[in-house]
Amino acid sequence: MKKHQTVLVVDFGGQYTQLIVRRVRDLGIYSEMVPWTTAETKIREVQPDAVILSGGPKSVLDIGAPTIDMDVLQGIPTLGICYGQQLMAYRLGGVVEKGSHAEYGRRTLKVDTTPQVGRRKSDAAPAAHAPIPEFLVSGLSSDQVWMSHFDQVMQVPPGFSVTSTTDSCPVAGMENDEAKQYAVQFHPEVTHTSDGKTVLRRFLFDKAGLKGDWTSESFIEEQISSIRAQVGDGKVLCAVSGGVDSAVMAALLIRAIGDRAVCVFVDHGLLRKNEADQVRDTFIGHFKANLKVFDAKDQFFGELVGVTDPERKRKIVGEQFVRVFETHADDLKGCDFLAQGTLYPDVIESGSPTAAKIKTHHNVGGLPDWMRMKLIEPLRWLFKDEVRSVGRKLGLPEDMVEREPFPGPGLSVRVLGEVTRERVHMVQEADAIFRDELRKRGLHKGIWQSYAALLDVKSVGVMGDERTYQQPIVLRAVASEDAMTAHAVEIPFDVLDHVATRIVNEVPGVNRVFYDLTSKPPATIELE
């Protein structure tokens, strides 16, 4: 397999670390995130073409603060961001101190027109200066950057030049071009830094000398080769749900091994309205796939009786999928591998050594220990928009590629509280109304995910002059790039009013409708 140029992003626990990886890939360069606890080993093993040190919540001055041996980075072009800059300065002989006050939010960057190696900003500048070399921050289209820090570099290490400042940050950027070491206190990876992409591009292409060979075509070619090598003459069980992730995963497997990719659809009763029929039509009609359909609604609902904790729901759904596969072992004879559409955000949110576990994704942390099949996860390192790009290259129809994400545990995590057939039906009907009205008006364009969820509370209402005591529906529609962050979509009030009227009139058991305005973070896209 062809080795791509690779950028490792060392994660020190920063909230934007995944976004750094995403931005590097946007520029056509393969990137992976590695926790600082294993970074040194990974760097020696991978021998990356460049390294980026992320931000983080700790102080480099604290005992036991996250760190890395700078010797392992010797000769490797390195960019430090926020905590990464402070760590670089601290470990290389500079001075880091607690700031007089924190810097949070947008700031105006001042590019230093008189850079001097090792000079404190408080030192007087000499009368004559050499011509300015091209710095990462030179000639940006905008001087607006995003800061989020308290500690700051007060004196750069030997060999470094101060390249930029803000009103309250004496070293907003520093560089040692000879050693290929660069650092900025601001966050170039966030959109709030108006020209941050230029900073990253200059580091990767101008300073590190990378070319950019990470494309959808190369990914497909390499995954097909990898799948064939891993599977040999065996068969692969492709668990499909009708969502874009499993569809792309199945298309990739079919391209690699043909009919030996056995597509299995488990109808667990937790899909959106009419979606089970759509799955059958998609995989038989479009893919001409070797599709097997197992009706397991009774099994799933039976196991979910009385369960209200969302983590237990996810574990149960993950386990029952495999139980179904085991039950139909004769039909699936020869399938030694299980393929899943696991994505990078699933892996991240399910927990890592440097990131808190937000929630267990059923196809990451929900699989039981006793599962005998070996996992194949060809999309494991991709973000959602990368998956869509791969799907287009594989020839999937646009309506399938652009299908909104749907949680692996299905409507079990959109029915808060106990999952019953009646409550799932309420969500299916409300969801169908909401999404139908959005599409009628073309409002679905630009929406990452839209859905209806059922709360586990009741409220008093009045219908036909009679008192009701029924449950509320919550509507949610968010915009996002990669599911790591999201914000609520502003839907016209008259549309929400019409949707609410339809739901309370057409869905028995519902007497109120709410619209969720919360961003991610602090919320997640799903309610559970």
N, C-alpha and C positions, 0 to 999 in steps of 0.2 A: 504494500500500500504506500502511495506517495505521502511523504511527510510534508505537512504544511508548515509554513512559518507560523510560530506560535508565540502568543503573549500570555504570560501567567499574571493574573491579578491576585496579589496576596491580600487576603481578607483579614483585617484587624477588627472586624465587628462593625464596620461602618454601615449606615443605613442605605448608602448609595452604591455599595460594592457591586451588586449585580448589574447596576446601570452602567458601570464602567465596562464590564464585559460586553454588554449589549452595544455600547457605542463603538468599541473596538471592532466588533463583528460588522457593524454598519459600514465600516470602512474597508471591508473585504479581507479582514485578517482574523484567523482563528484565535479564540481566546478562551481560557478556562479560569475559574476562580479556585483558589487553593487556600485553606485556612493557614494562618501563620504558624500554627503548631506543627504542621507537616511541610511547610513551605521549603525549608532547606533541602530536605530529602527529595522533594518533587523537582526542585530546580536542578539538582545534580543529575536526576534521572532523565528529565525532559530536555535539558539544555536549551531553554527557550531563547528566542531571538530578542526578546525584550521583557522587562518586568515592570509592573505598575504596583506601587504600594498604596493601599487604600486608606481612606479615613477611618476613624474609630472613636469610640466614646471615652477611652481612657486617657490618662496623662502619661507621657513618656517619663515624667519625673517620679511616678509612683513605683513603689517596690512591686516587682512581679508584673510590670506592665508588658503587654505584648511587644515582641521584638523579633529581630532577625539578624543573623550574623552578616554584616556587610561584606565580609570577605567572599561569601558565596556568590555575591553579585558582581564581583570584580570582572570587568571586561564586558559585562552585559548592560546594554542601554537601559537605564532605570529612571522611572518617573515617580516621584513621591507626591501624593495628594493629601492635603490637610494633615492628619496624623502622620501620614507617610512622609511629608516634608519635615515635620518636627522630629520624627524618628531618625531620618537621614541626617539632619543637622546634629542631633544629639550624639549619634553614634560615630560621626565623622569628625568631631572636635569643635562643633559650633556651640552656641549658647541658646538654650531654650528656657524661657521663664513664664511664670504665670502672668497673663496680661492684666493690665490695670482694669480692663473691662472686656466682656465678651463681644464678639462680632457675630451677629446672626442676621441673615438676610442679604439683600442686594447692596453692593458697595461699588464705588467708582475706582477703577484701577488706574494707577499712574505708572506709566512705563518709565523706567529710569533711563534718562538720556546721558548719564555720566557714570556708568557702571565701573566699579573698581573692585578687583579681586580682594575678598576678605574684609572689605570696609564696613564698619558699622554705619547705619544711616545717620547717627548723631555726629559722626566725624565730618570735619570740613572737607569739601571736595578740592582737589588740586586745581590749579589754574588751567592746565592743558590736559587734553584727553585724547586717547586714540579713537579712531573711528569705531562706531558701534557695530558689533557683529549681529547677525540675524538671530534674535531670541525667540522663544516660543510665544512670547506675548507682544512681539513687535508688530505694529501696524494692524492691529485687530480692527474689524469693522465696527465694533462696539466696545466701550470700556466698562460695561456693566457686568459684574461677576457676583457669584453667590458664595457667601461666607457662612461658616458654621463652626466656630471654634472659641476656645478660651485661652489656652496656652499659645505662645507664638515664638518664632525664632527672633532673637535679638541680635545675634551675630552669626554670620554664615561660617561654615568650616573653611579651612585652608583650601585654596584653589577655586573657590566659588565666587561668583559675582552676584550682587543683588540686582535683579532685573526689573522689579516692580514693587510698588507699595500701595497702601491706601491711607486715608487720613489717620487711622488708628492702628495699622499693621505695618511695622517697619520693614518686614520681609514678606511680601506677598508672592514673590517668585525669586528663585535662585538657580544658578546653573554653573556646572563645571563641564564645559564642552570637551575638554581633553579626556576626562574620565567618563564621558557619556552619562553624567548624572544630572538630573533635572528635577525641579520640585516647585510646586505652587501651593499656596495656602488655601486658595479658593477651589471650588469644585467645577472643573470644566465639563464634567459628565452630565450635569443637570441643565435643563432648558433655560433656567433662570440666568445662567451665564450665557449671555447672548451669542458670543462667538466661541464658545467652548470647544466646538467640534474642530475649529481651526487649530487650537492649541494641541489637541490630541493628534490631529493629522500631522502637524509639524513634528511632533515627537516621534511618531511611528514611521513616517516616510522620510522626513528630512534628517532627523537626528539618528534614528535607529536603522535607517536604510532599508526598511521593509518594502515589499512590492505589492502585497495584497493578492492572495491566491485562494481565498475562501469564498466559494460560490455554491449555489444550489446544485449546479451540474456536477461539480467535483464531489460534493457531499453524497449525491445519489450514486455516483460511480464507486466511491469508496465503500459505502454501506452495502451495496450489492455484493461487492467482492468480499466484504467482511462476513455477511450473512452466509454466503455460499461456503466460505471456509469454516465457519462455526458449525453449520448444520450438516454439511456433507451430503449424504444420501437420505438424511432423516426428514421427518415431517415437522411442521410448526403449527401449533394451534394459535390462530390469530383471534384474540378476543375483540370483537367489534361492537360498537354501540351506535354507529351512525354519525357520531361527531367527527369533526375534521381530523383530530389527532389519530383516531383509530382508522379512519379512512385512508389517510396518507400512509400510516404504518402498514396497512394491508396492501395498498398499491405497491409499496416498496418490496414487500415480501413476495407478492405475486410476480413482480418484475424479476426478482432474484431467483425464485424456485418454482414458479408456476403453480400447478395443482397441489404440490406438496405443502403449499400454504393453505391449511384447512381453516376457513373463516367460520367462527362460531358466534352466533348471536344468542345471548341469554335474555329471554323476555321475562324480566323480573317484575313488571308492572309498575316500575318507577320512572318511566320515561314520560316525555311530554305527550299531549294529546295526538293520537294517530301516528306517533313517531315509530312505533314498531313496524307498521306497514311500510313506512318510508325506508326503513333500514333494509327490509327484504327487497324492495324495488331497486334500491341503490346497488346492492351487492350482486343481485342476480341479473338485473337489467343492464347496469353500466359495466361492472367489473367482470360479468360472466364468471363469478367466483364459485369456488367449491364451498358453498355455504350450508351450514347445518344450523337449524333453529331449535332451541330447547325452551319449552314453556316451563318456567320455574316460579311463577307468581305465588303459588301456594307456599312453596318452600321459603321464599324471601319474607313474605308477610308473616309467616308463622314464626320465623326466627326474630322478627322485629317486634313481636307482641310485648307491650309493657316497657320497651326501651325508649328512654327520653334523652340520654346523654349523647351528644353528637359524635364524640370520639368512639363510643361503643357502636353507634350506627355504622360508622365508616369501617370499623374492624369487622363487623358482622357482614356487611355487604362484600368486602374484599374476600372474606373467608368463604362465603356462600358461592361466589363465582367459582372458586376452585373446587368446592364440594360438587357443584354441578358437573364440572369437567371430570372429576373422579368418578361420579355416578355413571357417566356416559363413556367410561373408559373403553368399552368394546367398540363404540362408534368412532372413537378417536384413537384407535389402536395404531401404535407407531409414532404418535406425537410425543416426542421426548422434550420438546421445547414449547414454551409459552411466550408469545410476543404480545407486548403491551405498548400503548401509546403514551407512555410516561414522558413528560416534558421537564425542562430544566427548572421552571418555577415550582413544579410539583416536588422536585427533589429538595430545593431550597426551603420551601415552606414546611416540609416534613422534618426539618431540623438538620443542623450541621454543627461541628464543634464550635463555630463562632457565631451561629445564628440560632435564636430561640425557635423551638418547634411551635409554629403557629397553629397547625392542624395536621393530622395524619391524612395523607392522600391515600385512598383505598388501594391504589396500584403501586404505592411506594412502601408505606408502613403497615398496610392492612393485610398483607399476605401472610398466611399461617406458616409456622415453622415446618409443618409436616409436608408441605407441598413438594412433590417429587420432581416435577418438570423444571428444566433449567430456563431461566428468564432470558429473553432477548428484548432489548429496549433500544431500537435503532434511533429514536428521536430524543433520547434522554438528555442530550446536551443542547437541544434547540429551544429557542423561545417561540412563542406562538406565531409571530409574523414570519419567522424563518420556516416554520412548518407549512404555512400557507404558500410561501414561495416554492418550496419543494413540491407541494401538491400541484401547483400550476405546471411545473416542469415535467411532472409525471402524467400530465394530461387530464387531471380531474376537472369536471365542470365547475364553473365559477360559483354557482349557487351552493355547491358542496364545499368548496374551498373557503367561502366567506361565511359558512354557518357559524352561528355564535357558539362559544364554548358552553359545555354542559358538564356539571360535576359528575365524576365517576360514580359516586354513591346515588346518583339520580335524585329524585324528588324526596328521598329520605332526609336530605339536609335542607330541603325547602319546606318541609312540614315540621315545624318546631314542636317538640313534645312527641307523643306517641304516634307512630306511623300506622295508619289503618287505611283500608281500601277507600272508605268514605272520605277521609281527610285528603288522601292523594287525589281523588276525583275532584274535590273542590279546587285544589291547586291547579290541576290540569285545565279545568274549565276557565278559571280566572286568568291563567297564563295565556291561554289561547285567545281570549278576548283582548288582553293588553297588547300582545304581539301583533295580532291582526289589525288593530286600530293604528298602531305605529306604522305598519307597512302600507296601509291604505293611504296614508298621508306622506309617505316617503321619509318618515322620521327615523326609520331604522338605520339609515345611512349614517355612519359615524358613531354608531352605538357598538360598543364592544360586547356588552352582555345586557339582556333585559329579561326580566322574569317576574313571576308572582310567587310569594311565599305566604304560608299560613302561620299565624302566631298561636302560641299555646295559652291564650287568655280569652276571656269572654267579656262582652260589654253589653249594656242595655241599649236597646233601640226601639223604634216603633214602626210597624208596617201594617197598613190597613186598620189603623186605630187600635192595634193590639201591641202589647209589650213583647219585645223579643229579647233574648239573651243568647247572643251568637258570637261567632269568632270574626276577627278582622283579618283582612288580606293586606300585605305590604307589597307594594310595587317598587321595583328597583331597575334603573337603567344607568349604566356607567359608560364613560369613555376611557380608553386606556391604549397604551402602545404594546405592552407586554405582560399585563396582569400584575406587575410588581407594584405599580401605583395606579390609582383610578380616581375619577371624580364624577359626581352625579351629573347627568345630562339635564339641561334645562328644557323640559317639555312644556309647551303652552298650557296654561291653566284650563282652557276650554276642552282640550284633549283629555287631560286628566279627569276633568269633571264628567265628560262623556263616558270614559272608561269606568269610572267609579259607579256611575248610574247603571251601566250595563251589568257590572259584576254583582251589585246588590240585588238587582232584579232577576238575573239569570242563574246565579249560583246559590242554590239552597244552603242555608246555614251561615251565610256571610251577611253582616249588617254594617260593616265599616270598611273603608279603604284608606290606607296611608301611602305616602310616597317618601321613600328613604333618600335623604339629601346628603348622607355622610360620605366623605371621601375615604379612600384607602391610601395610607393610614389616616386616621386611627382605626377605622373599621376594616373588614375584609370585604371582598366582592360578594361572597355568599354570607348569609346570616349565620350559618353554622359551618 
